[in-house]
Amino acid sequence: MEILKDTFLILPEITTALAVLVALLLDVVVEREKWIIAAFALFSTIVVGLMVYFNLFNSGEAFKMLAITPLARAFDLVIILGAFITLLIGWERRSEFHILLLSAVLGAMVLVKSVHFISFILALEIFSFALIGQMAITWDKRGVEAAMKFFLLSVLASTLIVMGMTLVYGVYGTMHFPTIYRSDVYEIKSLSDSLLFLTAFAMIIAGMGFKLSAVPFHFWTPEVFRGTHSALGGFIATVSKAAAFGFLVNLLLEAFARQYAVWGDLMIWLAVITMTVGNLAALAEKNIKRMLGFSTISHAGYVLLAFGVGTEESIGAAVFYLVVYTLMTLGAFAVVHSVGEEGSDLAHYKGLLKRAPFQTAFLAVFMLSLAGLPPTAGFVGKFYLFSSVLKEGYMGFVLWALLNGVISLFYYVRPVFYALGFAPQVSVVPRLKPSVFFAMVIAFAGVVYFGLAPSGLLEFMRTLLGL
């Protein structure tokens, strides 16, 4: 009975795994009509999304590895939303892209629920290698180069995490997060003062820093984004971050909640440095993919600020921001793909209004939302995120984050200014594919709706957190 109960808790994950297997079989059976695999992958994300939504409040711990909570399911919805839009952007890509993307979704869903280091590292590897495979199947020089860079850095990150896990086991004798929290190890001498624990924690955070694109582990991000297809770049920028932040909830607030004195200020200062470096580096960028890569770094800093505070309200605001960030970032990558994978230099966007008015309109909305200007969802997301931090008395850090928002405005407005205020330098008219247009419409509708009427999603998040 216990096995059946645990199995029922993870039905969405099991369904996703079965979808990967069915997609592999379809790829063998279907020879010419490869669009069937893309349609099946899209259908699978819808089915899994509905299963997650209708099981939001079914809580429990499955096989002492995965903690199924409403908050974890909220991260699932962000992951599925990102995967759905990504599949639309990459609709015409090879069948392997869709199969590997479903595999990445499976890894991400397991990652955000992991409360045991074994399930965490397995999920992390499934997710990472699915991304590496997606990069490499382009057979393009830049794609293979991006895959190699990501592979080597993923190996380094995983090595650091495994070494940190080993030290944690040496301290506690377990890798199970709730058991770590309840442990009486170092009852007299605070665990925060233990050199062994500090070393282990530093290794794990350094490894996760690569996945989050946090400074100083960020240097791979712009190069990898430039070398990958826009659909995959958007997926890494959004779903990868949602999965990593979902795991941080379990790591910091479940396993190491009693050590807040160690990681609280660390997360806040890491956030400040990350957002600053990301925004300043983006100012000098002339390639829109690299610019969006640095943008991803800066937004990771904003969300890390909420994690440094560590309250339920700040975590809820961070999840709300991740939903908004997923919509506006994937919308921007959809525009980049529509304008042209080879024309990612900002000069290519000069006079875009005359060549592609629809893409220009969408580009303007997504860039202004990323900059956090009203009445877009980006403004609402930052408002609630920074408000949750301000309530805990971190006024100086909030002011610094707002200053960073002003800095970011300069590079977000630049492609829009080029599109509206210059004569075209190229004569090629971008072709707006139906699937990509649909992806833009979904992202646009979300950005506008949550900008004008965010109360429904905010109330939904409060309900999930029991606030």
C-alpha positions in Angstrom: 0.0 0.0 0.0 2.8 2.4 0.8 4.4 1.8 -2.6 1.1 2.5 -4.3 0.7 5.7 -2.4 4.2 6.9 -3.2 3.7 5.9 -6.9 0.4 7.9 -7.0 2.2 11.0 -5.7 4.6 11.0 -8.6 2.2 10.1 -11.4 3.1 13.3 -13.4 6.7 12.3 -13.4 5.9 8.7 -14.4 3.7 10.0 -17.2 6.6 12.3 -18.4 9.0 9.3 -18.4 6.5 7.2 -20.3 6.1 10.1 -22.8 9.8 10.0 -23.4 9.7 6.3 -24.2 6.7 6.6 -26.5 8.4 9.5 -28.3 11.5 7.3 -28.8 9.3 4.5 -30.3 7.5 7.0 -32.5 10.8 8.2 -33.8 11.6 4.7 -35.0 8.2 4.0 -36.4 7.5 7.3 -38.1 9.9 7.8 -41.0 8.7 10.9 -42.8 6.0 12.6 -40.8 8.3 13.8 -38.0 5.8 16.5 -37.0 3.9 13.8 -35.2 6.7 13.6 -32.6 6.6 17.4 -32.1 2.8 17.2 -31.8 3.1 14.3 -29.3 5.6 16.2 -27.2 3.3 19.2 -27.1 0.3 17.1 -26.2 2.3 15.3 -23.5 3.2 18.7 -21.8 -0.4 19.6 -21.8 -1.4 16.3 -20.2 1.3 16.5 -17.6 0.4 20.1 -16.9 -3.2 19.2 -16.2 -2.2 16.3 -14.0 0.0 18.6 -12.0 -2.7 21.2 -11.7 -5.4 18.8 -10.5 -3.0 17.3 -7.9 -1.6 20.5 -6.5 -2.6 19.8 -3.0 -1.7 16.1 -2.8 1.3 16.2 -0.5 3.7 13.6 0.8 7.1 12.2 0.6 7.6 9.6 -2.2 10.2 6.8 -1.5 11.9 9.1 1.0 13.5 10.9 -2.0 10.9 13.3 -3.4 8.9 15.8 -1.3 5.6 16.5 -3.1 4.3 19.9 -1.9 2.0 22.6 -3.4 5.1 24.8 -3.8 7.0 22.1 -5.7 4.0 21.6 -8.0 4.0 25.4 -8.6 7.6 25.0 -9.9 6.4 22.1 -12.0 3.9 24.5 -13.7 6.6 27.0 -14.4 8.7 24.2 -16.0 5.8 22.9 -18.1 4.9 26.4 -19.2 8.5 27.0 -20.3 8.6 23.6 -22.1 5.3 24.2 -23.9 6.4 27.6 -25.4 9.9 26.1 -26.2 8.3 23.3 -28.2 6.4 25.8 -30.2 9.5 27.9 -31.0 11.4 24.8 -31.9 8.5 23.1 -33.7 10.4 22.5 -37.0 13.6 21.2 -35.3 14.6 17.5 -35.5 12.7 14.9 -33.6 15.6 14.4 -31.2 15.1 18.0 -30.0 11.5 17.2 -28.8 12.5 13.9 -27.2 15.4 15.4 -25.3 13.3 18.3 -24.2 10.8 15.9 -22.6 13.7 14.2 -20.9 14.9 17.6 -19.6 11.4 18.3 -18.3 11.5 15.0 -16.4 14.8 15.9 -14.9 13.7 19.3 -13.9 10.4 18.0 -12.3 12.4 15.5 -10.2 15.0 18.2 -9.3 12.5 20.6 -7.7 11.2 17.8 -5.4 14.5 16.2 -4.4 15.0 16.0 -0.6 17.8 13.4 -0.9 21.2 14.1 -2.5 21.0 10.8 -4.5 17.7 11.8 -6.3 19.1 15.3 -6.7 22.3 14.3 -8.5 20.5 11.8 -10.8 17.9 14.4 -11.8 20.6 17.0 -12.3 22.5 14.7 -14.7 19.3 13.8 -16.6 18.5 17.4 -17.1 22.1 18.5 -18.0 22.8 15.8 -20.5 19.4 16.4 -22.2 20.5 20.0 -22.7 23.9 19.0 -24.0 22.3 16.6 -26.5 20.0 19.4 -27.7 23.0 21.7 -28.3 25.0 19.1 -30.1 22.4 17.8 -32.6 22.6 21.0 -34.6 25.9 19.7 -36.1 26.7 23.4 -36.4 30.2 24.5 -35.3 28.9 27.0 -32.8 26.4 24.5 -31.5 29.0 21.8 -30.9 31.3 24.3 -29.3 28.5 25.4 -27.0 27.7 21.8 -26.2 31.4 21.1 -25.3 31.6 24.2 -23.1 28.4 23.3 -21.3 29.5 19.7 -20.9 32.8 20.5 -19.4 31.4 23.0 -17.0 28.5 20.7 -16.1 31.0 18.0 -15.2 32.9 20.5 -13.0 29.7 21.6 -11.3 28.6 18.1 -10.7 32.0 17.2 -9.3 31.9 20.0 -6.8 28.3 19.0 -5.8 29.2 15.4 -5.3 32.3 16.3 -3.2 30.1 18.6 -1.1 27.5 15.8 -0.7 30.2 13.5 0.5 31.3 15.9 3.2 27.7 16.5 4.2 27.3 12.7 4.7 30.5 12.8 6.7 29.0 15.3 9.1 25.5 14.0 9.4 25.7 10.3 8.3 22.7 10.8 6.0 21.8 12.5 2.7 18.1 12.9 3.5 17.2 16.6 4.0 14.6 16.3 6.8 17.0 14.0 8.7 19.7 16.6 8.3 17.4 19.3 9.7 16.5 17.2 12.7 20.1 16.1 13.4 21.6 16.9 16.8 25.2 16.9 15.4 27.3 19.7 16.9 24.6 20.3 19.6 27.0 22.2 21.8 29.2 23.7 19.2 27.2 25.4 16.4 27.3 23.6 13.1 27.7 27.0 11.4 31.2 27.0 12.9 32.2 23.7 11.5 34.9 24.0 8.9 33.7 20.7 7.4 30.1 21.9 7.0 31.3 25.3 5.6 33.5 23.5 3.0 30.6 21.2 2.0 28.2 24.0 1.7 30.6 26.1 -0.4 31.1 23.3 -2.8 27.4 22.6 -3.3 26.6 26.3 -3.7 29.5 26.7 -6.2 28.1 23.8 -8.2 24.6 25.2 -8.2 26.1 28.6 -9.1 26.9 27.2 -12.5 23.3 26.1 -13.0 22.0 29.5 -11.8 24.5 31.5 -13.8 25.4 33.3 -10.6 28.6 35.3 -10.5 31.5 34.2 -10.5 30.2 31.0 -12.2 28.4 32.8 -15.0 31.0 33.1 -17.7 29.6 30.2 -19.8 26.2 31.7 -20.2 26.6 34.3 -23.0 28.8 32.1 -25.1 26.5 29.1 -24.8 23.4 31.2 -25.6 25.1 32.6 -28.7 26.0 29.1 -30.0 22.6 27.5 -29.4 19.2 27.7 -31.2 17.0 30.4 -29.7 14.4 27.8 -28.5 17.1 26.0 -26.4 18.6 29.3 -25.3 15.2 30.4 -23.9 14.7 27.0 -22.3 18.0 27.2 -20.5 17.3 30.8 -19.4 14.0 29.9 -17.9 13.4 26.2 -17.1 16.9 25.7 -16.0 16.7 28.5 -13.5 13.2 27.5 -12.3 14.5 23.9 -11.6 17.7 25.2 -9.8 15.7 27.6 -7.7 13.1 24.9 -6.9 15.9 22.7 -5.5 17.4 25.6 -3.5 14.1 25.9 -1.7 14.5 22.3 -0.4 18.3 22.6 0.2 18.2 26.0 2.1 14.8 25.9 3.8 14.5 22.2 4.4 18.0 20.8 5.0 19.9 23.8 6.2 17.2 26.1 7.6 19.0 26.0 11.0 22.1 27.4 9.4 20.5 30.6 8.0 23.2 32.6 9.7 25.6 30.9 7.2 23.8 31.3 4.0 21.4 34.2 4.4 23.8 37.0 3.9 25.8 35.0 1.4 22.8 34.6 -0.8 22.0 38.4 -0.6 25.5 39.5 -1.5 25.7 36.9 -4.2 22.5 38.4 -5.6 23.9 41.9 -5.5 27.1 40.9 -7.3 25.3 38.8 -9.8 22.7 41.4 -10.9 25.4 44.1 -11.1 27.8 42.1 -13.2 25.0 40.9 -15.5 23.6 44.3 -16.2 27.0 46.1 -16.6 28.3 43.4 -19.0 25.1 43.6 -21.1 25.6 47.3 -21.7 28.5 46.6 -24.1 26.8 43.8 -26.0 26.2 44.0 -29.7 24.7 40.5 -30.1 21.2 40.0 -28.9 21.6 36.4 -27.9 24.6 37.3 -25.7 22.7 40.3 -24.4 19.9 38.0 -23.3 22.5 35.7 -21.7 23.7 38.5 -19.5 20.1 39.5 -18.9 19.5 35.9 -17.5 22.4 36.5 -15.1 21.0 39.7 -13.8 17.5 38.2 -13.3 19.0 35.3 -11.4 20.4 38.0 -9.1 17.0 39.5 -8.5 15.5 36.1 -7.5 18.5 35.2 -5.4 17.7 38.4 -3.3 14.4 36.9 -2.3 16.1 33.6 -1.4 18.5 35.4 0.8 15.6 36.8 2.8 14.2 33.3 3.0 10.6 34.1 4.1 7.5 32.4 2.7 6.3 35.6 1.3 9.7 36.3 -0.5 9.7 32.7 -1.9 6.1 33.2 -3.2 7.1 36.4 -4.8 10.1 34.7 -6.4 7.9 32.0 -7.9 5.5 34.7 -9.2 8.5 36.4 -10.8 9.7 33.2 -12.4 6.4 32.8 -14.1 6.5 36.3 -15.5 10.2 35.9 -16.3 9.5 32.7 -18.2 6.9 34.4 -20.4 8.8 37.5 -21.3 12.2 35.8 -21.8 10.8 33.0 -24.0 8.8 35.7 -25.9 12.0 37.6 -26.6 13.8 34.4 -27.8 10.8 33.6 -30.0 11.3 37.0 -31.7 15.0 36.4 -32.0 14.3 33.1 -33.7 11.7 34.7 -36.0 14.0 37.5 -37.1 16.7 34.9 -37.9 19.2 32.6 -36.1 22.1 34.0 -38.2 21.0 37.6 -37.8 21.5 37.9 -34.0 23.8 40.9 -34.3 21.9 44.0 -33.1 22.7 45.8 -36.4 20.4 43.2 -38.0 17.5 44.8 -36.0 17.8 48.2 -37.5 14.7 49.1 -39.4 12.9 46.0 -38.3 9.6 47.8 -38.1 9.5 48.2 -41.9 10.4 44.6 -42.5 8.5 42.8 -39.7 6.0 45.0 -37.8 4.5 42.1 -35.8 7.9 41.0 -34.5 8.8 44.6 -33.7 5.6 45.1 -31.6 6.2 41.9 -29.7 9.9 42.7 -29.2 9.0 46.1 -27.7 6.6 44.6 -25.2 9.0 41.8 -24.1 12.0 44.1 -23.8 10.1 46.7 -21.8 8.7 44.0 -19.5 12.3 42.6 -19.0 13.3 46.2 -18.0 10.4 46.2 -15.5 8.4 49.1 -16.9 4.7 49.5 -16.2 2.1 48.3 -17.1 3.9 45.1 -18.0 4.1 41.9 -15.9 7.8 42.6 -15.4 7.0 45.7 -13.4 4.5 43.8 -11.2 7.0 40.9 -10.7 9.8 43.2 -9.6 7.4 45.3 -7.4 6.3 42.3 -5.4 9.7 40.7 -5.3 11.4 43.8 -4.0 8.5 44.6 -1.6 9.0 41.2 0.1 12.6 42.0 0.6 11.9 45.5 1.8 9.5 44.2 4.5 12.5 42.4 6.1 14.4 45.7 6.4 16.8 45.3 3.5 16.3 48.8 2.1 19.8 49.3 0.9 19.8 46.2 -1.2 16.4 47.0 -2.7 17.7 50.5 -3.7 20.7 48.8 -5.3 18.3 46.4 -7.2 16.3 49.4 -8.4 19.4 51.1 -9.6 20.3 47.9 -11.5 16.8 48.1 -13.1 17.6 51.6 -14.4 20.9 50.3 -15.8 19.2 47.5 -17.6 16.8 49.9 -19.3 19.6 51.1 -21.5 20.4 47.8 -23.1 16.7 46.5 -23.2 15.6 49.6 -25.1 18.5 49.5 -27.6 17.1 46.8 -29.9 13.7 48.5 -29.8 15.3 51.8 -30.7 17.2 50.2 -33.6 14.0 48.6 -34.8 12.0 51.9 -34.7 14.5 54.6 -35.4 16.8 53.4 -38.2 16.6 52.5 -41.8 16.9 48.7 -42.7 20.4 47.5 -43.3 19.3 44.2 -44.7 16.5 43.5 -47.2 15.5 40.0 -45.9 11.9 39.9 -44.6 11.7 37.5 -41.6 9.1 34.7 -42.1 6.7 34.4 -39.2 6.0 30.7 -38.7 2.6 29.9 -37.2 4.0 27.9 -34.3 6.4 30.7 -33.4 3.7 33.3 -33.8 1.5 31.3 -31.4 4.4 31.2 -28.9 4.7 35.0 -29.1 0.9 35.4 -28.6 0.9 33.2 -25.5 3.9 35.1 -24.0 2.4 38.4 -25.0 -1.0 37.6 -23.5 0.7 36.5 -20.2 2.9 39.6 -20.0 0.0 42.0 -20.6 -2.5 40.1 -18.5 -0.3 39.7 -15.4 0.8 43.3 -15.8 -2.8 44.6 -15.7 -4.5 41.9 -13.4 -1.9 40.1 -11.3 -4.1 39.5 -8.3 -5.3 36.1 -9.5 -1.8 34.6 -9.8 -0.7 36.3 -6.6 -3.7 34.9 -4.7 -3.0 31.5 -6.2 0.6 31.6 -4.9 -0.6 32.7 -1.4 -3.0 29.7 -1.4 -0.2 27.3 -2.3 2.0 28.6 0.5 -0.8 28.8 3.0 -0.4 32.5 3.6 
